[in-house]
Amino acid sequence: MAESQGYRLRKLLAEDAVAIPGAFDALAAMLVEQSGFPAVYLSGAGISNSAGYPDEGLLGLAEFAEQARRVTAAVSIPVVCDADTGFGGPLNVTRTVREFERAGAAAIQIEDQEWPKRCGHLEGKRIIEEEAMVEKIRSAVCARLDPGFMVIARTDARGVGGLEEAVRRGRLYARVGADALFPEALESAEEFSLFAREVSSSFVRRPPLLVANMTEFGKTPLISVEEFKRLGYRMVIFPQTALRIALKAMKDALTVLRDSGTQKEFIERMMTRKELYDLLRYDADSGKAHS
């Protein structure tokens, strides 16, 4: 049998710390793969934003799973999927896992915010009772058909109850089966270090893998993958980097086009027709005349 994407992801993380850029659609994911990254993160914020919505739980499981299917069909590398809060209670989480497994995902991430959730770096978040999140994690672990499929538990407790509460919840979530822990919106390298140290010290054998969110313009300062590796983190996601770069470039180009009536000024900054067709894997004959 072919090795599952979940097992491929686990092997990557066992070997080294991995930078995983976020994508918001299949084309962006193809560019991540073409750029040489070994995995891609399907950002819930990216899915919502690219549909014209803020990251506040306005899209549901069907829309997230459909985007996951498009992305996994477009790339050969493992896809880590944001599943927000799991889209409901424990029974909903069971369906969520099955839908993402069927979609070809290597892992999903579920968080302990109340529904509807908010962007993890905004004020005013609320988190559910720890027992409720424990049941969601247990449901996710039991629901997977592929034992390689990873369940990542995110806690937003730092912004609600403080770092100590985030550590306590992290330990608990790992004990009930989460494969990896994702402490959201930590505010310094020292906090990441303390979280890693305090959580890992509770597990003599096989401490949980740790995930760091290296988003821009949030509560977390910019920290390199190498530094995160030294702090004990194996997966570093960049959920909105590509989307933010793309939107800024498009805004600048559209402003010039509006004011000048021509795209001549920024033609050199465009991906050429051939480069786009190569990314889309057109056959060799169809690409000969493209420029």
C-alpha positions, 0 to 999 in steps of 0.5 A: 500500500502507498504511504499515506500523506499523514505518515509522510508528514510525520516522517518530515517532522521527525527529521527536522523543523519544517516551514509550512507556508499557507495557501488559500486555494489550489493555485497558491498551493501549487506554487508552494510545492513548486517553490520546494516546500515539503508541505502546505498549510490550508489556512482557514483565514485564507479560505474565508478571506479569499471568499470575501469573509473575515475569519470569524466562522462564517464558512462551514465544513462543506466549504472547507472540505471542498477547498481541501479536496481541490488543494490535495488534488493539485499537489503531491505534498502533505496538506495540513488543514485548518478545521477551525473549532471542528464545526460543532461538538464531538459528533460534528468533529467525527464527521469533520475528521472523516470529511478531511480524510476523504479529501486527502488531508494529512492533518487537521487542526482544531481549536478550543474557541467558542463558535463562532470563532475569531481570528486568534490574534484579536481581542475578545476571544472566548474559549470552551470548557476544557472538558468539551475540548477533551471530548472533541480531541477524543472524537477526532482521534477515534474517528480517523481511519488512517492512524497516520492522520494527525490531530493538532490541538490548538489552544487560544487560552493565552489570550484569555486565561494567560500562559499558565492556562495555555500550558495546562490545557496543552498538557491535557490535550496531549494526554487525551491523544492530540498528536501535536499542540499549537499554542496560539498568539504567544507574545515572545520567544520566551513564552514559546520556550516556556510553553515547550519546556513546561509541556514536554517535561510532563511526558517522559516518552514521546512528548507531543510535537509543537506547532508555531504560528508565524503570522504577520501583524499579530501578537507574536514577534517575527521569529525564524524557523531556526530559532523555533527549532531551538525552542523545540517546535517542529512545524512552523506555519506561515498561514497568510504570508502568500495571501498578504503579498499577493493582495499588496502586489495586486493593489499596487498594480491595479492602482497604477493601471487605474491611473495610467491606463496601461500595465507597462510599468509592472509587466516585468513583475508579472508571472509570464504566460509560460511560467503560469502554464508551467505551474499549471503543468500544461503539456510541452506542446501547448507551452512552446509559444507562450511568453 
